[in-house]
Amino acid sequence: MTSRVLVVEDDSTLRLALCDNLEDEGYAVTPAATLAEARKQLSSAPPDVVVLDLMLPDGDGTTLCRELRKAKTTARILMLTARTLEDDLVKGFEAGADDYLAKPYRLRELLARIGALARRRATTTTDTKHAVGEWTVDESARTVTDAKGKEVELTRKEFDLLVFLIRAGDAVATRDAILDAIWGDVVVDTHTVDNFISSLKKKLKLDVKTVRGVGFRLGKEK
């Protein structure tokens, strides 16, 4: 099946070049120069991957990123930006981005990252539910609900990390494995994992065991 890519980039030269290269790679590509155009395209043809510029004429790309995650979209999001400050990178991930690439970028690297996201989207589990303590974790709907059906809000990275821990079962999920699975090629401090683990424990009151010097394991109900 052909993967669909939405390219949201206001620079017409960059947008045209990227769309041409993606089409040469076999993707079905839809261009958009503004947030308004992107929203229109999203409503008519849901993409598998969104390449999203951070700075757009009618707003910030993180706004659209948050909207997509709030709508429970399963599309993978790659954010492009000329900003390289750590705070901007963190804000992008907190908004729900899957990957982050600074401009000017190398075309081959960008295509490789888009390809990796497209493969991850294609292999996403669509019908798996898990019971974790008092919570029901639905991978398809990307929701975590309590016994009464009330949903607790998690960021995309928090949800992906939770699912990774669940799938690890009794095995220890190492920091390196978590970073590779959740953040991919994006370089982040290993303490980032600890911060996300702490956030999950606080929001869900989960029993997450820390295996010193190795990683983490989701505790079992007694």
C-alpha positions in Angstrom: 0.0 0.0 0.0 1.3 3.5 -0.9 2.0 5.7 2.1 0.4 9.1 2.1 2.6 12.1 3.1 1.3 15.6 3.8 4.1 18.3 3.4 3.3 21.5 5.3 6.0 24.0 4.3 5.6 27.7 3.4 8.8 28.0 1.4 7.6 27.2 -2.1 11.1 26.1 -3.3 11.6 23.7 -0.5 8.0 22.4 -0.7 8.2 21.7 -4.4 11.6 20.0 -4.2 10.6 17.8 -1.2 7.3 16.8 -2.9 9.0 15.9 -6.1 11.6 13.8 -4.3 8.9 12.0 -2.2 6.9 11.2 -5.3 10.0 9.8 -6.9 10.3 7.5 -3.8 6.8 6.3 -4.5 4.8 8.2 -1.9 1.4 9.8 -2.5 2.1 13.4 -1.6 -0.1 16.4 -0.7 1.4 19.9 -0.3 0.2 22.7 2.0 1.7 26.1 2.5 -0.3 27.2 5.6 -2.0 25.7 8.6 -5.4 26.5 7.0 -4.5 24.5 3.9 -3.1 21.7 6.0 -6.4 21.4 8.0 -8.3 21.3 4.7 -6.2 18.5 3.3 -6.3 16.6 6.6 -10.1 16.6 6.6 -10.2 15.1 3.1 -7.3 12.6 3.0 -5.8 11.5 6.3 -2.0 11.0 5.8 0.3 8.4 7.2 3.1 10.9 7.7 3.0 14.7 8.2 6.1 16.7 7.5 5.4 19.8 9.4 7.4 23.1 9.4 7.4 24.8 12.7 7.1 28.4 11.5 4.2 29.0 9.2 2.5 32.3 7.9 -0.7 31.7 9.9 0.7 30.2 13.1 3.0 27.7 14.8 3.3 24.1 13.6 3.1 22.9 17.2 -0.5 24.1 17.2 -1.5 21.7 14.4 0.6 19.0 16.0 -1.5 19.3 19.2 -4.7 19.3 17.2 -3.8 16.1 15.5 -2.9 14.3 18.7 -6.0 15.5 20.4 -8.0 14.1 17.5 -6.2 10.7 18.2 -4.7 10.6 14.7 -2.3 7.7 14.1 -0.2 9.7 11.5 3.5 10.0 12.3 4.7 13.6 12.5 8.2 14.9 11.5 8.8 18.5 12.6 11.1 20.7 10.6 12.5 23.9 12.1 15.4 26.4 11.8 15.3 26.5 15.6 17.8 24.3 17.4 17.3 25.2 21.1 16.6 22.3 23.4 13.4 24.0 24.6 12.0 24.1 21.1 12.8 20.4 20.6 11.1 19.5 23.9 8.0 21.6 23.0 7.8 19.8 19.7 7.9 16.4 21.4 5.4 17.5 24.1 3.0 18.6 21.3 3.2 15.0 19.9 5.9 15.0 17.2 7.5 11.7 16.5 10.7 13.1 15.0 12.5 16.4 14.7 15.0 17.7 12.0 16.7 21.0 11.9 17.1 23.1 8.8 19.1 23.1 6.7 18.7 19.4 6.4 20.3 16.8 4.1 17.7 15.4 1.7 18.8 11.8 2.0 18.5 12.0 5.8 15.1 13.5 5.6 13.9 10.9 3.2 15.3 8.1 5.4 13.5 9.5 8.5 10.2 9.8 6.6 10.7 6.2 5.4 11.2 5.0 9.0 8.1 6.8 10.2 6.0 5.4 7.3 7.2 1.9 8.2 6.4 2.5 11.9 2.9 3.7 10.9 2.3 0.7 8.7 3.2 -1.8 11.5 1.1 0.0 14.2 -1.0 -2.5 16.1 -4.7 -1.7 15.4 -6.8 -3.7 17.8 -4.8 -4.4 21.0 -6.2 -3.5 24.4 -4.3 -4.0 27.7 -5.4 -4.0 31.3 -2.9 -2.2 33.5 -3.9 -1.8 37.1 -7.2 0.1 37.1 -6.6 1.3 33.5 -7.5 0.1 30.1 -4.9 1.0 27.4 -6.3 0.9 23.9 -3.6 1.1 21.3 -6.0 1.6 18.4 -7.8 4.5 19.9 -4.6 5.6 21.7 -6.5 6.1 25.0 -6.1 5.2 28.6 -9.3 5.0 30.6 -10.3 4.0 34.1 -13.1 1.5 35.1 -15.7 4.2 34.6 -14.5 5.1 31.1 -12.9 8.4 32.1 -9.9 9.1 30.0 -6.6 10.4 31.4 -4.6 12.6 29.0 -1.1 11.5 28.0 1.3 13.1 25.6 2.1 11.0 22.5 5.6 10.1 23.9 4.1 9.1 27.3 1.5 6.8 25.5 4.2 5.2 23.3 6.4 4.7 26.3 3.6 3.1 28.3 2.8 0.7 25.4 6.5 -0.2 25.1 6.7 -1.1 28.8 3.5 -3.2 28.5 4.9 -5.1 25.5 8.1 -5.7 27.3 6.2 -7.8 29.8 8.5 -9.3 32.5 11.6 -8.2 30.7 13.5 -5.1 31.6 13.1 -2.3 29.1 16.6 -0.7 28.8 17.0 3.0 28.4 18.8 2.5 25.0 15.9 0.3 23.8 13.4 2.9 24.9 15.3 5.7 23.3 15.6 3.8 20.0 11.9 2.8 19.9 10.3 6.0 21.1 12.7 8.7 19.9 14.4 7.0 17.0 17.4 8.9 15.6 16.7 12.0 17.6 19.4 12.6 20.1 18.1 13.2 23.6 19.6 12.9 27.1 19.1 9.5 28.7 17.5 11.3 31.7 14.6 12.2 29.4 13.4 8.6 29.8 13.5 9.0 33.6 11.4 12.2 33.3 8.8 10.5 31.2 8.7 7.5 33.5 8.1 9.9 36.5 5.3 11.6 34.6 3.6 8.2 33.9 3.9 7.2 37.5 2.4 10.5 38.7 -0.5 10.5 36.2 -1.4 6.8 36.4 0.1 5.8 39.8 1.9 2.9 38.1 4.3 0.6 39.7 7.3 1.0 37.5 10.4 -0.7 38.9 13.8 0.9 38.2 16.5 -1.7 37.6 19.6 0.2 38.5 22.0 0.7 35.6 19.8 -1.2 33.2 16.3 0.3 32.7 12.7 -0.2 33.8 10.1 -2.9 34.2 6.3 -2.5 34.7 5.3 -4.0 38.0 2.6 -6.6 38.3 -0.6 -6.4 40.3 -0.5 -8.4 43.5 
